[in-house]
């Protein structure tokens, strides 16, 4: 039930429509303490319009707001504090959750608009490190959230399968590679060769030119270079897919950078036709209108293309293919400049849809407070982390619930979920430190804590022989914080989609879990026959919302742990 909307509507009419409804609903707050009511409206902004003090306005408006859903509305200083009619609201909210089930919180805000999401995008011939986790899980969660509010997400794994680094890798393989070893353990051996190349370059600077030369041969379609590149790509994809399966993540497209090789000349011609290309020290650039942005480099002096050329081609291709309503790039903070340039160049080309492109930036995954580096070999491999998390989850299960059925599957859901949740609970723009121990705790702000709370709720439902029947609320003051949180779920999802912020959903399921566990500790849910039906309905509603909240983060919700 949209109680905030009802309150806003009452206020809108009480002030005789002198302020837009949208401005009123934006200012409605949740009070800092439960004793101050369920919603509060500050009257400061009305003082100029109504020519009275905010305190006077609060007193005048409070008496005008009378609605069957409201228990009372009282002025406190410059605020109007609203108290909902608890018994009625309890039945309404629980009824909405139970009747809707997993569709609770679904909306059609997106009106079916297509949203390509450029996400994950690991580099082929390099291991899938913890550094790639962030783009993968943030992008996947955004896809699930956007689908929930009526968009059609298109997950694109824009593989890093082109660039000078492949020239370096080819050069390294031809100098020091052993085909048998590479075939036996492709990624590990290729990573070792890549690291060796950068170690040797410290002693012999000419290796840099050799790497560039091999990439030029690859761009020109040289048979040896292309054959090796295809081999590296196929082997890498097999490795990546095994990890994606562990995380239960799939893609609609794996078109990487190489896919756009034949689409970049068109970009250069478009820029040239518009008179946007300028020569700078032999290279071709587009000057930016923003003085804080350097020129966007389109072609190097040797004619080689760059990320910008490729991403311009990709943006145009995606719009012409999908006609997107929004386009997201889930890429690290360090690429902020690149995406500002990209969007400005597209606007110079008079593509108005560039306004709907968004860089979904995120901070780095740190190890002991330091950046992970593939080049220097300081990298934590994601697959190893996931496997270790699964093994630790198995140990916990064997210790606490050895008779649990499907232990291996549940250990995977808990272990992998712990790693994913640890990422998603943080504001994506912040750096986060890798700590497997903190990820797997069954208390605090962790995935296992939320999963365990849901399993506890399911256990109560089994013990109470629950089957959904009569919709009955709870006449129970201690349950009220849970009711209000359940009522907030649809708004949380919409805000997470609007702000491209999965952490709002993660924080929400933590709050709901805490509130439910506090209630569980205070109330004997199954002991009071008079209250039992309503309390079990409440427990069922909590399980539905926790399960759906976890799903929107890409996690499973085991019914037993």
Rosetta blueprint (number, residue, H / E / L):
1 X L
2 X L
3 X H
4 X H
5 X H
6 X H
7 X H
8 X H
9 X H
10 X H
11 X H
12 X H
13 X H
14 X H
15 X L
16 X L
17 X L
18 X L
19 X L
20 X L
21 X H
22 X H
23 X H
24 X H
25 X H
26 X H
27 X H
28 X E
29 X E
30 X L
31 X L
32 X L
33 X L
34 X H
35 X H
36 X H
37 X L
38 X L
39 X E
40 X E
41 X E
42 X E
43 X L
44 X H
45 X H
46 X H
47 X H
48 X H
49 X H
50 X H
51 X L
52 X L
53 X L
54 X H
55 X H
56 X H
57 X H
58 X H
59 X H
60 X H
61 X H
62 X H
63 X H
64 X H
65 X L
66 X L
67 X L
68 X L
69 X L
70 X E
71 X E
72 X E
73 X E
74 X E
75 X E
76 X E
77 X L
78 X L
79 X E
80 X E
81 X E
82 X E
83 X E
84 X E
85 X L
86 X H
87 X H
88 X H
89 X H
90 X H
91 X H
92 X H
93 X H
94 X H
95 X H
96 X H
97 X H
98 X H
99 X H
100 X H
101 X H
102 X H
103 X H
104 X L
105 X L
106 X L
107 X L
108 X L
109 X L
110 X L
111 X L
112 X L
113 X L
114 X E
115 X E
116 X E
117 X E
118 X E
119 X E
120 X L
121 X L
122 X L
123 X E
124 X L
125 X L
126 X L
127 X L
128 X L
129 X E
130 X H
131 X H
132 X H
133 X H
134 X H
135 X H
136 X H
137 X H
138 X H
139 X H
140 X H
141 X H
142 X H
143 X H
144 X H
145 X H
146 X H
147 X H
148 X H
149 X L
150 X L
151 X L
152 X E
153 X E
154 X E
155 X E
156 X E
157 X E
158 X L
159 X L
160 X E
161 X L
162 X L
163 X L
164 X H
165 X H
166 X H
167 X H
168 X H
169 X H
170 X H
171 X H
172 X H
173 X H
174 X H
175 X H
176 X H
177 X L
178 X L
179 X H
180 X H
181 X H
182 X H
183 X H
184 X H
185 X L
186 X H
187 X H
188 X H
189 X H
190 X H
191 X H
192 X H
193 X H
194 X H
195 X H
196 X H
197 X H
198 X H
199 X H
200 X H
201 X H
202 X L
203 X L
204 X L
205 X L
206 X H
207 X H
208 X H
209 X H
210 X H
211 X H
212 X H
213 X H
214 X H
215 X H
216 X H
217 X H
218 X H
219 X H
220 X L
221 X L
222 X L
223 X H
224 X H
225 X H
226 X H
227 X H
228 X H
229 X H
230 X H
231 X H
232 X H
233 X H
234 X H
235 X H
236 X H
237 X H
238 X H
239 X H
240 X H
241 X H
242 X H
243 X H
244 X H
245 X H
246 X H
247 X H
248 X L
249 X L
250 X L
251 X L
252 X L
253 X E
254 X L
255 X L
256 X L
257 X H
258 X H
259 X H
260 X H
261 X H
262 X H
263 X H
264 X H
265 X H
266 X H
267 X H
268 X H
269 X H
270 X H
271 X H
272 X H
273 X H
274 X L
275 X L
276 X L
277 X E
278 X E
279 X E
280 X E
281 X L
282 X L
283 X E
284 X E
285 X E
286 X E
287 X L
288 X L
289 X L
290 X L
291 X L
292 X L
293 X L
294 X L
295 X L
296 X E
297 X E
298 X E
299 X E
300 X L
301 X L
302 X L
303 X L
304 X L
305 X E
306 X L
307 X H
308 X H
309 X H
310 X H
311 X H
312 X H
313 X H
314 X H
315 X H
316 X H
317 X H
318 X H
319 X H
320 X H
321 X H
322 X H
323 X L
324 X L
325 X L
326 X E
327 X E
328 X E
329 X E
330 X E
331 X L
332 X L
333 X H
334 X H
335 X H
336 X H
337 X H
338 X H
339 X H
340 X H
341 X H
342 X H
343 X H
344 X H
345 X H
346 X H
347 X H
348 X H
349 X L
350 X L
351 X L
352 X H
353 X H
354 X H
355 X H
356 X H
357 X E
358 X E
359 X E
360 X E
361 X L
362 X L
363 X L
364 X L
365 X E
366 X E
367 X E
368 X L
369 X L
370 X E
371 X E
372 X L
373 X E
374 X L
375 X L
376 X L
377 X L
378 X E
379 X L
380 X L
381 X E
382 X H
383 X H
384 X H
385 X H
386 X H
387 X H
388 X H
389 X H
390 X H
391 X H
392 X H
393 X H
394 X H
395 X H
396 X H
397 X H
398 X H
399 X H
400 X H
401 X L
402 X L
403 X L
404 X L
405 X L
406 X L
407 X H
408 X H
409 X H
410 X H
411 X H
412 X H
413 X H
414 X H
415 X H
416 X H
417 X H
418 X H
419 X H
420 X H
421 X H
422 X H
423 X H
424 X H
425 X L
426 X L
427 X L
428 X L
429 X L
430 X L
431 X L
432 X E
433 X E
434 X L
435 X L
436 X H
437 X H
438 X H
439 X H
440 X L
441 X L
442 X L
443 X L
444 X L
445 X L
446 X L
447 X H
448 X H
449 X H
450 X H
451 X H
452 X H
453 X H
454 X H
455 X H
456 X H
457 X H
458 X H
459 X H
460 X H
461 X H
462 X H
463 X H
464 X L
465 X L
466 X L
467 X L
468 X L
469 X L
470 X L
471 X L
472 X L
473 X L
474 X L
475 X L
476 X L
477 X H
478 X H
479 X H
480 X H
481 X H
482 X H
483 X H
484 X H
485 X H
486 X H
487 X H
488 X H
489 X H
490 X H
491 X H
492 X H
493 X H
494 X H
495 X H
496 X H
497 X H
498 X H
499 X H
500 X L
501 X L
502 X L
503 X H
504 X H
505 X H
506 X H
507 X H
508 X H
509 X H
510 X H
511 X H
512 X H
513 X H
514 X H
515 X H
516 X H
517 X H
518 X H
519 X H
520 X H
521 X H
522 X H
523 X L
524 X L
525 X L
526 X L
527 X L
528 X L
529 X H
530 X H
531 X H
532 X H
533 X H
534 X H
535 X H
536 X H
537 X H
538 X H
539 X H
540 X H
541 X H
542 X H
543 X H
544 X H
545 X H
546 X H
547 X H
548 X H
549 X H
550 X H
551 X H
552 X H
553 X L
554 X L
555 X L
556 X L
557 X L
558 X L
559 X L
560 X L
561 X L
